[in-house]
Amino acid sequence: MAEIHRLKPGDDRLFAGMLDLFGSAFGDPETYGAKRPGSAYIGQLLANCAFVGLVATEEGAVVGALAGYELPKFEQERSEFYIYDLAVAGSHRRRGVATALIAAIRDIAKQRGGWVVMVQADYEDDPAVALYTKLGHREEILHFDIHVV
């Protein structure tokens, strides 16, 4: 079984493994590889408790990864946690890696006063929809990207 690690400053190699995995799993090596942040940025990001970077490793190799964020709420003293990216290497799918990563962010959310973990999935991503349906409550929403520039 894979070991789950929360990334911390100095985990640059595991962070790079996370980006490699996302690029490969999402078929988008350009986004996850072309303009990688430098070591100082990575250290600052990993020191920020609002960023949750988790990796699942086997024999030192990253086989699963989750990038998420804590979103402090304004209307009550609680937080929501958002899973931004979640991927598992093809060779390690259907072995509980994604479920273990989600369990880890749920534990972090509970420790930090979170009340929900949110995640989005594309309609055509049947494995993700099945996993998230098994673990939580499905809501039908619209998502909009509002570009800054």
C-alpha positions as CSV (number, residue, x, y, z in Angstrom):
1,M,0.0,0.0,0.0
2,A,1.2,3.5,-0.8
3,E,2.3,5.8,2.0
4,I,0.6,9.2,2.2
5,H,2.8,12.3,2.9
6,R,1.8,15.9,3.4
7,L,4.4,18.0,1.5
8,K,6.4,20.5,3.6
9,P,9.2,22.9,2.8
10,G,12.2,21.0,1.5
11,D,10.1,18.4,-0.3
12,D,11.0,19.7,-3.7
13,R,11.6,16.2,-5.2
14,L,8.2,15.0,-4.1
15,F,6.6,18.3,-5.4
16,A,8.2,17.7,-8.8
17,G,6.9,14.2,-8.7
18,M,3.4,15.5,-8.0
19,L,3.7,17.9,-11.0
20,D,5.0,15.1,-13.2
21,L,2.1,12.9,-12.2
22,F,-0.5,15.6,-12.9
23,G,1.0,16.4,-16.3
24,S,1.0,12.7,-17.3
25,A,-2.4,11.8,-15.8
26,F,-4.2,14.8,-17.3
27,G,-2.4,14.7,-20.6
28,D,-1.1,18.2,-20.0
29,P,2.6,18.2,-19.5
30,E,2.8,21.8,-20.7
31,T,0.8,23.2,-17.8
32,Y,2.5,21.1,-15.2
33,G,6.0,21.2,-16.6
34,A,6.9,24.2,-18.8
35,K,7.0,27.0,-16.2
36,R,7.6,25.2,-12.9
37,P,8.1,27.4,-9.9
38,G,11.5,27.8,-8.3
39,S,12.6,26.4,-5.0
40,A,11.9,29.6,-3.1
41,Y,8.3,29.7,-4.4
42,I,7.8,26.0,-3.7
43,G,9.1,26.5,-0.1
44,Q,6.8,29.4,0.5
45,L,3.8,27.5,-0.9
46,L,4.5,24.4,1.1
47,A,4.9,26.5,4.3
48,N,1.4,28.0,3.7
49,C,-1.0,26.0,5.9
50,A,-3.9,26.9,3.5
51,F,-2.2,24.8,0.8
52,V,-2.6,21.1,1.1
53,G,-0.1,19.1,-1.0
54,L,-0.4,15.3,-0.5
55,V,1.5,12.6,-2.3
56,A,1.2,8.8,-2.2
57,T,4.5,7.1,-2.6
58,E,5.7,3.5,-3.2
59,E,9.4,2.8,-3.0
60,G,10.0,6.6,-3.1
61,A,8.1,7.1,-6.4
62,V,5.0,9.4,-6.5
63,V,2.0,7.2,-7.5
64,G,-0.8,9.5,-6.4
65,A,-1.2,13.2,-5.6
66,L,-3.7,15.7,-4.4
67,A,-3.4,19.5,-4.4
68,G,-6.0,21.4,-2.3
69,Y,-6.7,24.5,-0.5
70,E,-8.3,25.6,2.8
71,L,-10.9,28.3,2.3
72,P,-11.7,30.2,5.5
73,K,-15.4,31.2,5.6
74,F,-16.7,34.6,6.5
75,E,-20.2,33.8,7.7
76,Q,-19.2,31.3,10.4
77,E,-15.9,30.2,12.1
78,R,-15.2,27.3,9.8
79,S,-13.4,26.4,6.7
80,E,-14.1,24.5,3.5
81,F,-11.5,22.5,1.8
82,Y,-11.2,22.3,-2.0
83,I,-9.5,19.6,-3.9
84,Y,-8.0,21.3,-6.9
85,D,-6.2,18.4,-8.5
86,L,-6.2,14.7,-7.7
87,A,-4.6,12.0,-9.8
88,V,-3.3,8.4,-9.5
89,A,-0.8,6.8,-11.8
90,G,-2.4,4.4,-14.2
91,S,-0.4,1.5,-12.8
92,H,-1.8,2.2,-9.3
93,R,-5.5,2.8,-10.0
94,R,-8.3,0.8,-8.3
95,R,-6.0,0.1,-5.3
96,G,-7.4,2.7,-2.8
97,V,-4.8,5.4,-3.5
98,A,-7.3,8.1,-4.3
99,T,-9.5,7.1,-1.4
100,A,-6.5,7.3,0.9
101,L,-5.6,10.8,-0.4
102,I,-9.2,12.0,0.2
103,A,-9.2,10.4,3.7
104,A,-6.0,12.4,4.4
105,I,-7.4,15.7,3.4
106,R,-10.6,14.9,5.4
107,D,-8.4,14.3,8.5
108,I,-6.6,17.6,7.9
109,A,-9.9,19.4,7.4
110,K,-11.3,17.9,10.6
111,Q,-8.2,19.0,12.6
112,R,-8.4,22.6,11.2
113,G,-12.2,23.1,11.8
114,G,-13.3,22.3,8.3
115,W,-16.9,21.2,7.7
116,V,-16.7,20.0,4.1
117,V,-14.3,18.9,1.4
118,M,-15.4,19.9,-2.1
119,V,-14.2,18.5,-5.4
120,Q,-15.3,19.0,-9.0
121,A,-15.4,16.4,-11.8
122,D,-16.1,16.4,-15.5
123,Y,-19.2,14.7,-16.5
124,E,-17.3,12.4,-18.9
125,D,-14.8,11.3,-16.2
126,D,-16.7,8.2,-15.1
127,P,-14.1,6.8,-12.6
128,A,-13.9,10.2,-10.8
129,V,-17.7,10.6,-10.7
130,A,-18.1,7.1,-9.3
131,L,-15.4,7.6,-6.6
132,Y,-16.8,11.0,-5.5
133,T,-20.4,9.6,-5.5
134,K,-19.3,6.8,-3.3
135,L,-17.7,9.2,-0.8
136,G,-20.0,12.2,-0.8
137,H,-23.1,14.1,-1.9
138,R,-23.4,15.1,-5.5
139,E,-24.6,18.7,-6.3
140,E,-25.4,19.9,-9.8
141,I,-23.6,23.3,-10.3
142,L,-22.3,25.5,-13.0
143,H,-18.6,26.4,-13.0
144,F,-17.3,29.6,-14.7
145,D,-13.7,30.7,-15.3
146,I,-13.5,34.5,-15.2
147,H,-10.2,35.5,-16.7
148,V,-8.2,38.2,-15.0
149,V,-6.6,39.5,-18.2
